[in-house]
Amino acid sequence: YNQGENVFLPSGEDAPTRQYYTFKGWSTEANSGTQYLTGTQYKMLANTTLFAIWERNQVAISFNYDGGTGDLDYKVYIQGESVLLPAAAEAGAVRENYSFVGWQDFEAKTQYLTGEAYIPLNDATLNAMWVQNEVSITFYANDGTGRQATRIFNQGAATTLPSSYELNFFHDDTTYQYFGWQTEENGGMQIL
């Protein structure tokens, strides 16, 4: 360049590049000084060293609750910086009869369990991962013969309870016949 000439500083295809950053222009000092944003002119008065000005990129991560509900629609993160994704409490993630276990990215075919690190590289949509809760039911012979038996069922799901025959429960007195189950030893709700 010629001294005293107004010039356009390198920008566009001629600008420097840096992973996870956007080039914003030039500065007369490394961390401050006079700034010349892209597209502005600079007057060449003497030999000069200019420093690139960088702005860290951000990405938006959207959250889909996949059958549940939640309070967090999206969150903005620094691109390329490791983060912990929102846990159930932070996201307000709720699904009846299910427990929240993390997030999955269908497009990238990756899963992130609660507490695992995630590095956001681009805007993305993450989907909640759920595991159906289980409940155990213990069956007693209630004056019959046979050992106590416990079975595991999916919480909130319709199920067929086992018969006394399936559990090998019998009554010594043949005048008794199995009709179903009840929630207490001598009463309670009957499940026939």
BAFI-3210 file (N, C-alpha, C; in Angstrom, 3 decimals, decimal comma, padded with zeros to 6 digits):
// residues 192
n [1|2|3|4|5|6|7|8|9|10|11|12|13|14|15|16|17|18|19|20|21|22|23|24|25|26|27|28|29|30|31|32|33|34|35|36|37|38|39|40|41|42|43|44|45|46|47|48|49|50|51|52|53|54|55|56|57|58|59|60|61|62|63|64|65|66|67|68|69|70|71|72|73|74|75|76|77|78|79|80|81|82|83|84|85|86|87|88|89|90|91|92|93|94|95|96|97|98|99|100|101|102|103|104|105|106|107|108|109|110|111|112|113|114|115|116|117|118|119|120|121|122|123|124|125|126|127|128|129|130|131|132|133|134|135|136|137|138|139|140|141|142|143|144|145|146|147|148|149|150|151|152|153|154|155|156|157|158|159|160|161|162|163|164|165|166|167|168|169|170|171|172|173|174|175|176|177|178|179|180|181|182|183|184|185|186|187|188|189|190|191|192]
n.u [000,846|000,362|001,751|-000,461|-002,615|-006,053|-007,303|-009,051|-009,202|-008,165|-010,887|-013,879|-013,398|-010,674|-010,108|-008,792|-009,256|-010,791|-011,425|-014,676|-015,138|-016,106|-014,855|-014,460|-013,158|-010,402|-007,843|-005,821|-004,408|-003,714|-005,733|-007,393|-007,532|-007,812|-010,523|-011,254|-013,811|-015,012|-015,219|-014,788|-012,696|-009,120|-006,576|-003,411|-000,734|001,756|004,133|002,399|001,080|-001,678|-004,329|-006,415|-009,914|-012,040|-015,154|-016,839|-018,620|-022,089|-024,554|-027,899|-029,723|-032,479|-035,187|-037,040|-039,704|-040,710|-043,226|-043,534|-043,601|-042,157|-040,335|-038,347|-037,613|-035,499|-031,913|-029,081|-025,768|-022,157|-020,376|-018,647|-017,774|-017,569|-020,394|-022,845|-025,864|-029,294|-030,668|-033,459|-034,861|-033,993|-034,884|-037,543|-038,688|-041,153|-042,948|-045,662|-045,479|-042,927|-039,323|-036,960|-033,986|-032,037|-030,775|-031,238|-029,867|-031,364|-030,625|-027,786|-027,437|-026,764|-026,515|-027,006|-026,585|-027,973|-025,823|-023,636|-021,057|-021,518|-020,839|-021,709|-021,942|-023,351|-026,541|-029,197|-031,707|-032,622|-033,910|-035,908|-035,038|-036,641|-037,366|-039,509|-041,129|-040,949|-042,894|-043,183|-045,058|-046,084|-047,175|-049,204|-050,080|-052,124|-053,308|-053,238|-051,275|-047,887|-045,154|-044,356|-044,520|-042,960|-043,509|-042,525|-043,802|-044,692|-045,099|-048,265|-049,140|-051,528|-052,085|-052,073|-052,738|-051,042|-052,487|-053,491|-052,776|-050,694|-048,781|-048,416|-050,006|-052,107|-054,988|-055,426|-057,907|-060,461|-062,845|-062,424|-062,001|-060,070|-060,489|-059,359|-057,349|-056,616|-055,974|-055,272|-054,647|-057,012|-059,206|-059,609|-059,075|-060,511|-059,226|-060,235]
n.v [-001,188|002,331|005,111|007,218|006,489|005,512|002,430|-000,671|-003,031|-006,510|-008,702|-010,748|-013,333|-013,015|-012,700|-013,708|-016,960|-018,748|-021,468|-021,896|-019,200|-015,894|-013,672|-010,243|-007,879|-005,548|-004,486|-002,019|-002,880|-005,867|-006,647|-004,483|-001,088|000,973|000,173|-001,368|-002,249|-004,905|-004,018|-001,298|001,601|002,091|004,367|004,505|005,410|004,804|002,093|-000,610|-002,827|-004,872|-006,395|-009,257|-009,139|-011,063|-012,808|-014,961|-017,772|-018,660|-021,174|-022,425|-024,636|-026,617|-028,062|-031,015|-032,718|-035,235|-036,836|-036,104|-033,242|-029,938|-027,072|-025,667|-024,360|-023,774|-023,297|-021,180|-021,745|-021,568|-022,133|-025,172|-025,412|-027,386|-028,531|-029,196|-030,701|-029,660|-031,020|-033,020|-031,474|-028,809|-028,433|-028,836|-031,219|-033,602|-036,629|-038,666|-041,605|-042,183|-041,874|-039,308|-039,572|-038,404|-036,851|-037,072|-036,927|-037,246|-036,794|-036,758|-039,196|-039,704|-040,077|-038,610|-039,099|-037,971|-035,706|-036,226|-034,899|-032,502|-031,254|-028,552|-028,027|-027,090|-025,501|-027,354|-029,912|-031,502|-034,481|-035,630|-038,407|-041,173|-043,510|-046,108|-046,213|-048,720|-050,946|-053,026|-055,860|-057,764|-060,990|-062,831|-065,972|-066,013|-067,651|-069,876|-072,432|-072,262|-070,273|-066,879|-064,508|-062,209|-059,829|-057,793|-054,858|-052,549|-049,205|-047,690|-048,946|-051,013|-054,291|-057,865|-059,624|-062,350|-065,625|-067,605|-070,187|-069,901|-068,898|-070,991|-071,238|-072,644|-073,819|-075,716|-076,588|-077,764|-076,509|-073,878|-071,467|-069,860|-066,441|-064,041|-061,159|-059,172|-056,019|-055,990|-058,151|-059,127|-057,993|-054,805|-053,328|-055,171|-057,107|-058,591]
n.w [000,000|-000,486|001,272|003,059|001,583|001,332|002,210|001,736|004,190|004,409|003,983|003,903|001,582|001,758|004,386|007,619|009,173|011,895|013,941|015,230|015,552|014,425|012,078|012,644|012,017|012,162|014,506|016,177|018,345|020,277|022,158|022,358|021,434|018,417|016,363|013,240|011,481|009,358|005,966|006,311|005,684|005,877|006,674|005,414|007,174|008,101|008,486|009,836|012,294|012,400|014,258|014,248|014,900|016,786|017,178|019,283|018,122|018,431|019,116|018,725|020,642|020,434|022,307|022,415|023,823|023,365|023,816|026,418|028,631|028,950|030,240|028,956|025,917|024,148|024,181|024,202|023,299|023,540|020,645|020,147|022,761|025,605|027,408|029,984|029,363|029,988|032,954|034,126|036,105|035,619|032,989|033,347|032,650|032,219|032,241|032,438|034,347|033,511|033,578|033,150|031,268|029,706|026,664|023,107|019,826|016,953|014,303|014,293|015,396|018,102|021,678|024,887|028,138|031,260|032,808|031,191|029,058|026,431|023,232|021,552|018,136|015,966|015,215|016,597|017,239|020,132|021,513|024,185|026,248|027,559|030,156|030,901|034,020|036,548|038,562|041,424|042,273|044,936|045,518|047,687|049,109|050,933|053,186|051,618|049,961|048,840|047,669|048,408|045,779|043,599|041,082|038,315|036,819|034,175|035,085|035,204|032,912|031,279|032,405|032,668|035,496|037,095|037,426|040,296|039,767|037,900|039,617|041,240|043,536|045,915|047,726|050,651|051,423|049,573|049,216|048,817|046,296|043,804|043,095|042,410|043,147|046,075|047,683|050,357|053,183|054,419|052,922|051,387|048,127|045,529|042,885|040,223]
ca.u [000,000|001,089|001,518|-001,507|-003,699|-007,160|-007,414|-009,952|-008,417|-008,638|-012,140|-014,507|-012,557|-009,280|-009,986|-008,315|-010,311|-010,495|-012,505|-015,696|-015,157|-016,416|-013,958|-015,235|-012,394|-009,004|-007,600|-004,430|-003,773|-004,178|-006,967|-008,131|-007,071|-008,779|-011,045|-011,686|-014,675|-014,973|-015,894|-014,400|-011,401|-008,026|-005,618|-002,037|000,143|003,103|004,105|001,493|000,633|-003,079|-004,709|-007,775|-010,936|-012,855|-016,336|-017,126|-019,908|-023,079|-025,522|-029,144|-030,147|-033,905|-035,500|-038,325|-039,929|-041,009|-044,279|-043,630|-043,667|-041,018|-040,384|-037,227|-037,772|-034,169|-030,859|-027,968|-024,474|-020,954|-020,025|-017,408|-017,421|-018,230|-021,410|-023,761|-027,230|-030,210|-031,240|-034,930|-035,345|-033,728|-035,718|-038,946|-039,103|-042,071|-043,783|-046,323|-045,032|-041,604|-038,221|-036,091|-032,621|-031,073|-031,176|-030,680|-029,879|-031,716|-029,880|-026,396|-027,488|-026,003|-027,284|-026,286|-027,250|-027,879|-024,498|-022,575|-020,662|-022,031|-020,144|-022,579|-021,190|-024,297|-027,908|-029,708|-032,846|-032,401|-035,153|-035,819|-035,037|-037,432|-037,437|-040,759|-040,951|-041,442|-043,392|-043,211|-046,235|-045,806|-048,378|-049,209|-051,066|-053,237|-053,788|-053,050|-049,908|-047,064|-044,239|-044,600|-043,932|-042,923|-043,398|-042,257|-044,702|-044,517|-046,000|-049,299|-049,530|-052,501|-051,412|-052,852|-052,086|-050,965|-053,465|-052,881|-052,209|-049,404|-047,850|-048,376|-050,700|-053,281|-055,543|-055,596|-059,340|-060,990|-064,049|-061,983|-061,693|-059,400|-061,309|-058,564|-056,436|-057,063|-054,815|-054,952|-054,795|-058,426|-060,044|-058,984|-059,626|-060,450|-058,850|-060,693]
ca.v [000,000|003,592|005,933|008,210|005,925|004,841|001,074|-001,615|-004,108|-007,835|-009,196|-011,734|-014,495|-012,701|-012,555|-014,907|-017,817|-019,354|-022,392|-021,487|-017,741|-015,094|-012,533|-008,995|-006,738|-005,383|-003,552|-001,572|-003,574|-007,249|-006,797|-003,214|-000,203|001,454|-000,949|-001,166|-003,375|-005,312|-003,093|000,105|001,947|002,385|005,270|004,034|006,531|004,269|000,633|-000,881|-004,197|-004,923|-007,667|-009,692|-009,083|-012,279|-012,960|-016,392|-018,185|-019,282|-022,051|-022,609|-026,025|-026,714|-029,266|-031,662|-033,577|-036,586|-037,498|-035,459|-031,782|-029,275|-025,608|-025,082|-024,567|-023,786|-022,667|-020,750|-022,186|-021,182|-023,203|-025,899|-025,423|-028,489|-028,125|-030,224|-030,398|-029,517|-032,197|-032,988|-030,363|-027,533|-028,354|-029,042|-032,381|-034,492|-037,540|-039,548|-042,999|-042,322|-041,104|-038,661|-040,093|-037,637|-036,275|-037,726|-036,185|-038,234|-036,522|-037,184|-040,557|-039,719|-039,959|-037,991|-039,348|-036,854|-035,573|-036,400|-033,683|-032,300|-030,152|-028,058|-027,551|-026,421|-025,487|-028,729|-030,247|-032,698|-035,110|-036,247|-039,871|-041,590|-044,925|-046,325|-046,622|-050,054|-051,166|-054,446|-056,331|-059,014|-061,814|-063,741|-067,055|-065,659|-068,905|-070,992|-072,943|-071,685|-069,231|-065,497|-064,233|-060,791|-059,609|-056,408|-054,385|-051,155|-048,309|-047,032|-049,734|-052,082|-055,578|-058,991|-060,197|-063,808|-066,380|-068,371|-071,381|-069,496|-068,677|-072,241|-071,014|-073,508|-073,865|-077,111|-076,863|-077,723|-075,682|-072,528|-071,315|-068,594|-065,485|-062,881|-060,593|-058,007|-055,209|-056,229|-059,563|-059,433|-056,943|-053,892|-053,318|-056,467|-057,093|-059,909]
ca.w [000,000|-000,509|002,447|002,890|000,783|002,021|001,670|002,402|004,798|003,991|004,558|003,028|001,276|002,094|005,847|008,313|009,731|013,193|014,264|016,200|015,669|013,244|011,908|012,692|011,510|012,580|015,600|016,252|019,460|020,376|022,934|022,432|020,365|017,435|015,597|011,868|011,188|007,954|005,050|006,509|005,113|006,799|006,030|005,627|007,527|008,342|008,651|010,949|012,552|012,815|014,885|013,918|015,950|016,693|018,029|019,455|017,550|019,313|018,450|019,473|020,779|020,756|023,074|022,132|024,992|022,880|024,596|027,725|028,585|029,561|030,304|028,227|024,474|023,536|024,954|023,352|023,823|022,803|019,717|020,399|024,185|026,301|028,378|030,456|028,920|031,117|033,603|034,176|036,937|034,939|031,790|033,708|031,863|032,934|031,459|033,392|034,425|032,910|034,155|032,170|031,396|028,925|025,377|021,929|018,573|015,934|013,077|014,483|015,952|019,356|022,911|025,996|029,404|032,199|033,401|030,196|028,348|025,070|022,560|020,479|016,977|015,064|015,717|016,584|018,086|020,937|021,955|025,512|026,344|028,709|030,504|031,625|035,413|036,881|039,919|041,765|043,011|045,645|045,644|048,844|048,979|051,820|053,782|050,701|049,932|047,786|048,147|048,002|044,469|043,219|039,643|037,928|035,769|033,755|035,799|034,422|031,737|031,537|032,453|033,177|036,667|037,001|038,211|041,384|039,151|037,332|040,725|042,012|044,808|046,074|049,079|051,063|051,530|048,203|049,130|048,427|044,877|043,496|042,344|042,012|044,139|046,828|048,076|051,767|053,548|054,683|052,353|050,445|046,781|044,849|041,482|039,775]
c.u [000,880|000,731|000,497|-002,705|-004,778|-007,342|-008,493|-009,097|-008,987|-009,903|-012,716|-013,610|-011,091|-009,044|-009,422|-009,505|-009,828|-011,689|-013,356|-015,778|-015,574|-015,472|-014,782|-014,481|-010,981|-008,905|-006,120|-003,680|-004,428|-005,525|-007,754|-007,709|-008,200|-009,212|-011,496|-012,498|-014,636|-015,776|-015,534|-013,009|-010,399|-007,033|-004,207|-001,131|001,575|002,995|003,332|001,262|-000,802|-003,403|-006,162|-008,681|-011,856|-014,051|-016,670|-018,517|-020,798|-024,005|-026,744|-029,504|-031,602|-034,161|-036,921|-038,538|-040,527|-042,015|-044,462|-043,813|-042,426|-041,143|-039,344|-037,367|-036,423|-033,180|-029,721|-026,657|-023,352|-020,552|-018,684|-016,995|-018,234|-019,177|-022,126|-025,156|-028,151|-030,699|-032,751|-035,443|-035,161|-034,641|-037,203|-039,541|-039,935|-042,806|-044,359|-045,846|-043,664|-040,593|-037,355|-034,662|-031,596|-031,669|-030,567|-030,854|-030,131|-030,871|-028,437|-026,296|-026,614|-026,942|-026,390|-027,086|-027,067|-026,487|-023,350|-022,305|-021,215|-021,279|-021,018|-021,746|-022,061|-025,642|-028,452|-030,967|-032,525|-033,739|-034,937|-035,817|-035,730|-037,300|-038,710|-040,455|-041,530|-041,928|-043,366|-044,491|-045,863|-047,129|-048,195|-050,319|-052,275|-053,977|-053,727|-051,621|-049,183|-046,242|-044,656|-043,895|-044,011|-042,730|-043,213|-043,166|-044,343|-045,560|-046,982|-049,764|-050,551|-051,763|-052,374|-052,092|-052,058|-052,053|-052,736|-052,222|-050,823|-048,346|-047,703|-048,923|-051,935|-053,763|-055,802|-057,065|-059,965|-062,285|-063,706|-061,618|-061,060|-060,322|-060,512|-057,696|-057,123|-055,843|-054,446|-055,255|-056,248|-059,327|-059,285|-059,666|-059,461|-060,124|-059,165|-060,221]
c.v [001,236|004,405|007,012|007,706|005,332|003,480|000,303|-002,767|-005,463|-008,246|-010,215|-012,941|-014,267|-012,613|-013,836|-015,713|-018,412|-020,224|-021,855|-019,973|-017,120|-013,896|-011,256|-007,784|-006,745|-004,356|-003,205|-002,211|-004,951|-007,373|-005,505|-002,372|000,248|000,288|-000,497|-002,389|-003,699|-004,328|-001,641|000,334|002,287|003,264|004,848|005,244|006,084|002,753|000,324|-002,381|-004,117|-006,332|-007,990|-009,563|-010,294|-012,206|-014,448|-016,703|-018,809|-020,155|-022,190|-024,091|-026,011|-028,047|-029,737|-032,704|-034,934|-037,354|-036,923|-033,964|-031,206|-027,774|-024,928|-025,394|-024,650|-023,108|-022,328|-021,112|-021,611|-022,370|-023,831|-025,987|-026,496|-027,973|-029,370|-029,800|-030,332|-030,870|-032,005|-031,771|-029,020|-027,353|-028,443|-030,239|-033,346|-035,359|-038,567|-040,984|-043,244|-041,484|-040,566|-039,173|-039,325|-037,147|-037,090|-036,840|-037,207|-038,055|-037,019|-038,604|-040,677|-039,543|-039,392|-038,230|-038,144|-036,859|-035,774|-035,083|-033,689|-031,114|-029,690|-027,472|-026,754|-026,317|-026,911|-028,825|-031,539|-033,178|-035,792|-037,764|-040,233|-043,096|-045,113|-046,817|-048,016|-050,076|-052,668|-054,738|-057,668|-059,733|-062,772|-064,769|-066,828|-066,905|-070,077|-071,485|-072,331|-070,550|-067,870|-065,252|-062,734|-060,705|-058,109|-056,057|-052,951|-050,288|-047,659|-047,812|-050,792|-053,413|-056,650|-059,585|-061,713|-064,467|-067,120|-069,628|-071,058|-069,310|-069,909|-072,032|-071,905|-073,425|-075,320|-077,515|-076,694|-076,938|-074,231|-072,525|-069,937|-067,717|-064,285|-062,430|-059,461|-057,315|-055,345|-057,679|-059,953|-058,321|-056,086|-053,967|-054,680|-056,266|-058,482|-060,196]
c.w [000,000|000,727|002,119|002,107|001,701|001,370|002,424|002,915|004,380|004,749|003,582|002,832|001,652|003,606|006,462|008,847|011,048|013,562|015,410|016,411|014,345|013,227|011,809|012,126|012,072|013,705|015,642|017,424|019,619|021,086|023,091|021,236|019,459|016,564|014,216|011,472|009,703|007,114|005,249|005,924|006,216|006,040|006,419|005,887|007,729|008,367|009,927|011,075|013,038|013,321|014,546|015,145|015,730|017,628|018,072|018,910|018,614|018,475|019,339|019,458|021,237|021,448|022,762|023,222|024,642|023,742|025,983|027,554|029,251|029,458|029,418|026,742|023,766|024,483|023,990|024,055|022,969|021,930|020,086|021,846|024,907|027,383|028,896|030,024|030,122|031,637|033,676|034,940|036,224|033,726|032,109|032,985|032,700|031,922|032,422|033,221|033,790|033,687|033,023|032,376|030,570|027,624|024,247|020,708|017,470|014,682|013,178|015,038|017,203|020,536|024,003|027,271|030,308|032,836|032,424|029,470|026,921|024,482|021,395|019,337|016,010|015,772|015,594|017,433|018,807|021,473|023,296|025,388|027,649|028,910|031,312|033,036|035,607|038,314|040,176|042,547|043,622|045,877|046,816|048,649|049,884|052,336|052,818|050,786|048,746|048,349|047,624|046,659|044,185|041,712|039,395|036,748|035,401|034,436|034,831|033,211|032,140|031,492|032,954|034,348|036,541|037,850|039,330|040,831|038,579|038,417|041,608|043,423|044,834|047,507|049,414|051,127|050,146|048,084|048,773|046,950|044,671|042,663|041,843|043,161|044,876|047,395|049,546|052,102|053,753|054,164|051,378|049,090|046,130|043,375|040,952|038,359]
res [y|n|q|g|e|n|v|f|l|p|s|g|e|d|a|p|t|r|q|y|y|t|f|k|g|w|s|t|e|a|n|s|g|t|q|y|l|t|g|t|q|y|k|m|l|a|n|t|t|l|f|a|i|w|e|r|n|q|v|a|i|s|f|n|y|d|g|g|t|g|d|l|d|y|k|v|y|i|q|g|e|s|v|l|l|p|a|a|a|e|a|g|a|v|r|e|n|y|s|f|v|g|w|q|d|f|e|a|k|t|q|y|l|t|g|e|a|y|i|p|l|n|d|a|t|l|n|a|m|w|v|q|n|e|v|s|i|t|f|y|a|n|d|g|t|g|r|q|a|t|r|i|f|n|q|g|a|a|t|t|l|p|s|s|y|e|l|n|f|f|h|d|d|t|t|y|q|y|f|g|w|q|t|e|e|n|g|g|m|q|i|l]
***
